[in-house]
Amino acid sequence: MAGSGGLGGGAGGGQGAGAGQGAALRASRAPLLLVVLVLGAYCLCALPGRCPPAARAPAPAPAPSEPSRSVRRPGAPGLPVASGPGRRRFPQALIVGVKKGGTRALLEFLRLHPDVRALGSEPHFFDRCYERGLAWYRSLMPRTLDGQITMEKTPSYFVTREAPRRIHAMSPDTKLIVVVRNPVTRAISDYAQTLSKTPGLPSFHALAFRHGLGPVDTAWSAVRIGLYAQHLDHWLRYFPLSHFLFVSGERLVSDPAGEVGRVQDFLGLKRVVTDKHFYFNATKGFPCLKKAQGGSRPRCLGKSKGRPHPRVPQAVVRRLQEFYRPFNRKFYQMTGQDFGWG
């Protein structure tokens, strides 16, 4: 039938031509639709996830004679809470940034210390879940004894506009730890993570620049996160510089004991975690924890850590290095530390 319509004269020929034009128009739109769908998928991956459902009122603390046990708070899946001696406190220290900087590694290293109790999952209270209230937030924390430090880490706090004010309202004495990394390498690592979840994503340089190799697109979160000086400037409106410790993500790989030692000093802790706890895993390309006494095997971070980066043209890397250079220099001046990124 379609063939006979195409071969007919007069009106039939007009319909055939119209159908051909329509097909051509649809074909020309197909690449554009594909780009829109892929970018849409990326945006969905980049959007903050939902915070856990509201928790019920915390159960009364067990009597001292009651055996310690581990429970999972109803309504907050994925956030196990320790139950037993001690009490739940607001965190005295937070790892507030940055994404793909080494925050998970630092938290796992610090959890070796007997005086550090840390929430394993990222609660995202000060960016996504603030409406749940401080009582809900405290109910997520592990129980601590006197002299122990409660911690949590959520790297997106550093780039969340409301986070400094909200954390200051909880406690103006909060100690803040920021793990930073060369912003170009960090952006590529960020992209690699998203690419693993969203195959078919446009190339790194297509997202990093507007109009080919035009201006750098600071609206893209992978680029924007690396503007450390701008983010820190906002935090300093609420907290003095003395409340911050800036950890080098590069040195956390090359000298984990040295960087973790600085963190222990900052937190007022004895240097318990030392070089005897680490070994370098050449396959993963970063340090792992040696087998604990009585443990079955050494501990490394999960498969999602240390994933290979996609190949990015050197021209693109150089353009981003030039873009970040003035921001890096300002960050060095603000912190009093030269991280060596150029």
N, C-alpha and C positions, 0 to 999 in steps of 0.2 A: 504493500500500500504506500509506503513512504517513497518507494522507487517510482510508482506510477504518478504520484503527485509531483515529483520532481521533473518528470518528463512531459507533463501536460503543458498546454499553451495557455496564454492569457492569464487568468486569475491563478491557475495552478502554478504557473511559473513564478508569479509574484510571491505566492506562499512559500515556494521552495527557496527563493532568494531571502525572504524574511527569516526563514528557519536557519539558513546558512549564516546570516548576520548575527542572529541570536546565539548560535553555537560559538561563533568567533568571539562574541562579546563575553560569553561565559568562560571561554578558554583564557581570554586576556585577564579576567578577574581572578582566575584560580590561584596564581602565585600570590596575589595580594591577600586573598582570603587565608591562604596557608600561613603567611607571615602574621596576620592578625590573630589567628588561632594559637600559633606558637607563643607569641608575645602574651596573649591572654593567659595561657598556661603558666608562663614564667611569673606573671604578676600574681597568680593564685598561689604559686609556691613561695613567693617572697612575702605574701601577706602574713601577719601574725596569726598563729593558730588560736583556737579558743582556749580560754583558761578553764581549769577544772571546775566542775559544778560545785555549787556552794556546799561546804561541809556542814555537818550537824554540829551542834554545840559539843565542845570537847568533853570527853568523859572525865569524871573525877580521877585525880592521880591515885594509883594503887597504894595501899599501905606499904610501909617499908618491908614488911615481912612477905609481901606478895612476890612471887617469882617474876623476874623480868621476862618479857615476851615481846615479839614484834607483831604489830597489827597494821592493817591497811585501813585508813580512815574512810568511812562510808562516804560515797559521793565524790571522792577525789582519787579516781583510778590513776595508778602510775606514780603515786606519791606516798610510799610507805613511811610510816612514822614509828619511831622506836618508842616503846612503852616500858617503863621501869623506873629505877631510882632517878632522882634529879627532877628538874622542871624545865618546861619549854620557855625559852627566852627569845626576844627579838635578836636578830643577828647583830653582833658587835662589829662585824666586818663583812663587806660585800665585794665579790669580784664582779665589777660592773661592765667590763669590756676587755677586748673587742672581739666580735665574731671572727672566727678563723685566725685568731691571734695566738692561741695556745691555752685558752681558759680551762678546757676540760683536763688537759695534762696537769696544769698547776693545781687544780682542785684535787685530783687523784693523788698527786705527790703530797699535798698538805694533809690529806686524810690518813697518812701514815703516822702523823703526830698524835700521841695519846691525849693531848689537850685541845685538839680540834675536832669538833663535831659539825659535820656539814650535810646539808640536804643534797641528795644525789641528783634529783631532777631539778630542772629549772622552773621555778614557780611563776615567773613573769608577773609578780604581784604589782610592781611599780610601773609597768607599762600596759598590761592587758587586764589585770584582775583587781585593780585598786578598789572597785566598787564592792568587792567582797568584804572589805573592812580589815582592820589590823588584828582583830581577834582571830579571824579566819587565817590570816597569814601566820600568826604565832602558833596556831594549832598544827601547822605543817612542820614546824621545826622539831629536830630531834631533842630529846631531853639531855640536859647538861648538868654536871656537878659544879660546885663553886670552883673557880679557877680555870674551867674549860671555856673555850670560845665557840660560839655558834656562828656558822657561816652559810652563805648560799652564793651561787653564781648564776647570773643571767646577763649575757654579754650585750643584749640589746638595750640595757639601761643607759649605757654611755651615749647612745644616739637618740634617746627618747627625751623630748623637750620637758615633759612634766616630772621626770624621775628625780632630778636633784631636789626640787622643792618638796616632793613627797617623802623622800628619804630623810631630808632635814627635819620635816615635821615629825617623823618617827623618832629620830634621835640626831641632834646636831653633832654628837660625838662619834658617829659612825666612821670607821676606817674604810677607805675605798681603794681597791686594787684594780689597776688597769693594765692588762697585758697588751702590748702594742707590737706591731710587726711592720716591716717595709710595706707601705700602702699599695705598691704595685703588685708585689707577691701576694699580699692579702686579697686584693681584688681578683686576681687570677684563681686563687684557691676558692674564693667565694663562688666564682663562676663555675669552677669544676664541680663543686658540691651541687649546685643547681642543675647543671648539665646531667649529672648522674641520676637525677630525679625526673628531668624533663628532656629526654632525647629529642633531637631536632631543633634545639634552641638555636637562634641566630648566633653567628660567630662572636667571639669576645669583642673584637674591634668594632663590629656593627652595633653593639650595645654601648660600648664605651665612648663612642664619638657620634656626633650629629653630622649628617651629610658626608658620609665616607670618613675621611680623616679631618673633618672640620673640628669645631670646638668640642672639648671634653664635655660629656653629658653628666653633669653633677646630679641630675634627677635620678640617675640609676643608683640604687642603694649600694651596689658593689663599689662604686667610685666614691659616693658621698661618705661612707663610713670612714674612709681613710683621711678625711679632713680633720685630723685629731685636734689641731689648734682651735678650730671653730667650736668643736664640741666642748673642749676643756674650758674655753672662755665662758661658756654658759654655766658650767658647773662651779666655776670660781665665784660666781655671784652668791652661792649658797655655802660653800665650804672653802676654808683656807687651803693653800697648797700643802701645808703640813699634814693634812688628813689623807693625802694621796700617796700611793706608791706605784711607780710606773715600772713594770716588768718588761724586759726585752724578750719578745718571742723567739728571736734568733739565739740569744744566750740561754734561753730555757732549753734549747736543743743542744747547743755546744757545751754548756756548763750548767746542767740542771741543779747540781748541788749548790753552786754559787748563787744562782738566782733564788732558789728556795730558801737558802740561808738568809738572804736579804729580807724575804717575806717573813720569816720567823722572827727576825729582829724587829721588823715593823710592827708585828703583832704582839711584841713583848714576850715571846716564847723562847724557851731554851732551844738551842740548835740540836734537835734530835735527829732530823732527817738530813743525812750527810751523803757524801759520795759513795759510801759503802752500800747504799740502797739502790744504785743505778748501774745499768750497763747499756751500751749503745747497740741498738738492733739495726744492723746494716741493711736488712731487707726492707724494713719500714722507713728507715732514715731518721729515726728519732729515738730518744732514750726510753727504756722500759724499766720496770721495777724488778729487782732480783727476787728470787723465791724467798718468801718469808719463812721464818723458822717454823717448821711444822707444816708449811704449805706444800702443795703438790707440784706447782710449776710457777715460772716467772709470770708477771702480769704486764701485759701491753695494752694500749688502747685498742678500741675496736677496729673492724675492717674499714669503717668509714674514715678513719684517721690515716693520714699519710697517703691518700689516693694520688695517683699520678696526675700532673697538670696537663691540660691541652697545650699544644704548641702555639705560641703567640709570636707573630713576626717581630723582629727586633726593632723595626721602625715604630711599631705600636708601643713597645716597652719604653723606648727612648722618649716618645711623646708624653707618655704618662709620667715618666721620671721628671721631665722638665715641668710638667704641670704641677706635680706635688712639691717640687723643690722649695718654693717660698713658704708653703704651709709647713713643711718639715722643719725649716729653719726657725720659724716662729715657735713651733712646738718645742724645739730644743731650748730656745730662750725662756719659754714659760716654765719648763720643767727643770732647767739646769742640767739636762742630760743630753749628750750627743749620741744618738743611736746609730750613726754611721750610714744612713740611707742616702746621703748626698742631698 
